[in-house]
Amino acid sequence: MTTTVAFDIAAARHSILRALKRRSRTPNRWSVRLQRGGDGPMLLITAVPRYLDADGRLHPEDAAELGRLLGLGGPAPAEGVRVPATEAALRACYARALGAAQGA
């Protein structure tokens, strides 16, 4: 019998950030923040504020690396990557952050 551990948003936030830092060329650049809004809670994956441009957007090089790290097939959106707080979406994002999407 396999036991599944609940993957809540706090655990997902921490796990995704650790996975990004392990695989990144710039490990201290990434931020995974909890956002609450009209669409419900979600994670925002972007760079830490000091690496964002004046408008709070990712620089093209960082967008390219984040897209690579998350297996997006291209650069991440300049606003960052938003992940809904559903268990399925959080688990899928964590798997991509680990490199599952690219086989890395």
N, C-alpha and C positions, 0 to 999 in steps of 0.2 A: 504494500500500500504506500503510495506517494503522498507526502504531506506538502501542501502548498502554503507558503508563508505569505501573509498579506503584505502587499507592497504599497504602503501609503505614500502620500505626497512628500512627507518629510524624509522618509527613507529613500525615495526615488531621487529627490533633490541631491542628497548627499552622495548617493551611489553614482549618479550621472556625472556630477562634478569630479569625483575621484577618477572615473573612467576617462573623462576628457583630459584631465591633467596627466594621467599616465601615458596617453597616446599622443599628446600635443607636442609640437615643436616649441611652443611658447606656453608652458604649463601654468604659469601664474596669471595668465591673461583672461581666463574664463570665469563667468559668473552664472549661477543657476539660482534664480530668485522665484519665490512664490508671489503670484499676483492674484488679487481677488478683484472681481469685476462683475458686470452684468451677465456675462456668460458663465459665471462660476469660477472656482479657483483653477489656476493653471500655472505651469512653470514657464518662465522666460529664460532662454539660454542665449547669452550674449557675452560681450567682453566686459571686464570691470570698467567702471566709469572713466578712469584715467586713460583708457585705450579707445574710447569712443570719440567721434568727432564732436564739434560744437553743437550739433543737433541731436546728439545722443544716438547716433547710428554707427554701425560697424564700418571700419575702413575696408576697402575692397580686399586687401590681403587677408585680413581677419575673417571676412565673410567667406573667402575661398577656403581657408583652413577649417573653419567651423563646418562648412558644407562637406568637406572631406571627412572630418571626424565623425559626422553624423550620417554619412553615406547618402547624401541628398542628391548626388549626381550633378552637382553644380554648386555655386556659392549659396550660402545661407542668405535669407532676406536681410537687408541692411538694418531692419528693426530688431533682428534676432529671431530665434525659433520659439514659437509658442507651442506648448504641449498641454492638451487638456488633462485634467486630473482624474481621468478614468484609469483603472488598474491596467487595462489592455494597452492604452496609449503610453502610460509610464513604463511598462515592461518593454514595449517595442522600442521606445527611445533609449532605454538603458542598454538593450541589446545592440542597437546601432552605435551607441557611445563606446561600447566594448569592442566594436569592430566587426560584429556579426554580419552586417550588410555587405561588407567588402571582403569578408573572409580573412581579415587581418587580425 
